[in-house]
Amino acid sequence: MNYYDASKLCPHRQLDALRCKPGDVATRQLIADLLLILFELYPPSSLPSFGKCSNSGRSRREAWETDSPPACSSKLVTLPSPHKNLFSLIRALLLTPAPLPSESPAVPISPHAFIESLHLPRIYKTYLQELSDICRDYFWVFCHPNNTIWVLPETDEAKVEKPRAPGGMTGGVEFEAIGYLTTHLKLINAISKAADDLKLPKDHDHSAYRFHSDLFLSGLERIILVSRKASTTYYPTLHLELARYVDQAINSGYELPYTVSRLIGAPPPALAKTLVSGRATPMQATKRSTGGPTLPAPRKIEPIKLN
C-alpha cells in the first residue's frame, strides 16, 4: 500500500458510467469491503499522528520524523503521499474530479457574482448516487413508512448484530441489495469516526462537521429518509448503521434537518435495551418528565328534572 497512488484509483468514477444490474451488487460490494479493509491496515494507533513514542515526549505528527526509537518506529505505517491521515486518503478515493465548466475548455466562463454566491458544492454527489440507485431500483423493499430512526443509546447493538439463521427473505436480489447498502453505511460511519478522531475545528475541510455537512448537501438526507422504510425484522443491521450515523452527526455538532430529526425514535422493543435497576432509557425518561398534552376531565352534568 505504500506504493499506492490515490490519483489513479477512483473506483466510483468508473462505476458511475456502468449501469448497476441485480447481478452486479455482489461484485460492487467487494469494492466497498476493500475500502473498509483500509481502516484495518491503518489503525489510528499505528499512524504517525497518533503515535506518542518519541524521545522528546511529544507525539509524532509526520511520518518522516526520526526521533522515535526503532522499536516504536517499526510499528508505525506511512500513508501514501500526500495524505497525512486516513480520512484524507479515503476522501480522495470517494471524490471524483469536478466536470469542466463548459464543453470547450478554451472558452473561459465567468459566471455572475450572484450566481457564484448561490452555488453549493456537492462533492459527494457521485458517490451517493450509488446509494440512491439502490433506493430507486429496489423501491418495493422500502414499504414501511412508520419506521423510525433508532436512538442509538437505547438500541441493544449486540442483539441486532447477533448471527441469525437464514429466513425466507435471505438469498434474493433484495437481500443482496440491502446488504450492499448496509456496507456503504458502515463505510460512511467508519469515515465519520476517522474524521472525528482528528478533532479539527468545524471550519476545517477535514473536520467531522464539514464531512456531515457535505454529505447532506450532496443528497444523503433523501437516502436516509428512504432507507429507514426497510423492514426492521429482516434488515435490522441497516437500521443500526443509520442510528450510528445519526448519532455521530449529532455528536459532531451538525444540526440535522427537521425532516430527519422528527423521525428519531425508540427501536422495536425486541431490540431495545432492557431496564436496569428500574431505571428507564434516556428517551423513556424524557417522555416521562415532559409528558404530553392531556384532555381535561369531563364535567359531570346533572340530568334535567321535569316536575
BELSUL-V500152 format. One record per backbone hydrogen bond with DSSP energy under -0.5 kcal/mol. CO is the residue of the C=O (numbers start at 1). NH is the residue of the N-H. If there is no record, write none. Layout:
BEGIN
co = <CO | CO>
nh = <NH | NH>
END
This chain:
BEGIN
co = <1 | 4 | 5 | 5 | 6 | 8 | 10 | 10 | 11 | 12 | 14 | 15 | 19 | 21 | 21 | 22 | 24 | 25 | 26 | 27 | 28 | 29 | 30 | 31 | 32 | 33 | 34 | 35 | 36 | 37 | 37 | 38 | 40 | 43 | 43 | 44 | 46 | 47 | 47 | 51 | 53 | 54 | 58 | 62 | 67 | 69 | 69 | 70 | 72 | 72 | 73 | 77 | 80 | 85 | 86 | 87 | 88 | 89 | 90 | 91 | 103 | 104 | 106 | 112 | 113 | 114 | 115 | 116 | 122 | 124 | 125 | 126 | 127 | 127 | 128 | 129 | 130 | 131 | 132 | 133 | 134 | 136 | 138 | 139 | 141 | 144 | 148 | 149 | 150 | 151 | 151 | 152 | 154 | 155 | 156 | 157 | 158 | 167 | 172 | 173 | 174 | 175 | 176 | 177 | 178 | 179 | 180 | 181 | 182 | 183 | 184 | 185 | 186 | 187 | 188 | 189 | 190 | 191 | 192 | 193 | 194 | 195 | 195 | 196 | 201 | 204 | 207 | 208 | 209 | 210 | 211 | 212 | 213 | 214 | 215 | 216 | 219 | 220 | 221 | 222 | 223 | 224 | 226 | 227 | 229 | 229 | 231 | 235 | 236 | 237 | 238 | 239 | 240 | 241 | 242 | 243 | 244 | 245 | 246 | 247 | 248 | 249 | 250 | 254 | 257 | 257 | 258 | 260 | 261 | 263 | 265 | 268 | 268 | 269 | 271 | 275 | 276 | 279 | 281 | 282 | 283 | 284 | 285 | 286 | 287 | 299 | 300 | 304 | 305>
nh = <4 | 6 | 8 | 9 | 9 | 10 | 13 | 14 | 15 | 16 | 17 | 18 | 21 | 24 | 25 | 25 | 28 | 29 | 30 | 31 | 32 | 33 | 34 | 35 | 36 | 37 | 38 | 38 | 39 | 40 | 41 | 42 | 43 | 46 | 47 | 47 | 77 | 50 | 51 | 60 | 69 | 57 | 54 | 65 | 55 | 72 | 73 | 74 | 75 | 76 | 76 | 48 | 83 | 89 | 90 | 91 | 92 | 93 | 94 | 95 | 105 | 107 | 108 | 116 | 117 | 118 | 119 | 119 | 125 | 128 | 129 | 130 | 130 | 131 | 132 | 133 | 134 | 135 | 136 | 137 | 138 | 139 | 141 | 142 | 143 | 147 | 150 | 265 | 152 | 154 | 155 | 155 | 273 | 157 | 160 | 161 | 162 | 170 | 176 | 177 | 178 | 179 | 180 | 181 | 182 | 183 | 184 | 185 | 186 | 187 | 188 | 189 | 190 | 191 | 192 | 193 | 194 | 195 | 196 | 197 | 198 | 198 | 199 | 199 | 204 | 207 | 211 | 212 | 213 | 214 | 215 | 216 | 217 | 218 | 220 | 219 | 223 | 224 | 225 | 226 | 227 | 228 | 229 | 230 | 143 | 144 | 235 | 239 | 240 | 241 | 242 | 243 | 244 | 245 | 246 | 247 | 248 | 249 | 250 | 251 | 252 | 254 | 253 | 256 | 260 | 261 | 262 | 263 | 264 | 149 | 151 | 271 | 272 | 272 | 156 | 277 | 279 | 276 | 285 | 286 | 287 | 288 | 289 | 290 | 291 | 301 | 302 | 306 | 307>
END
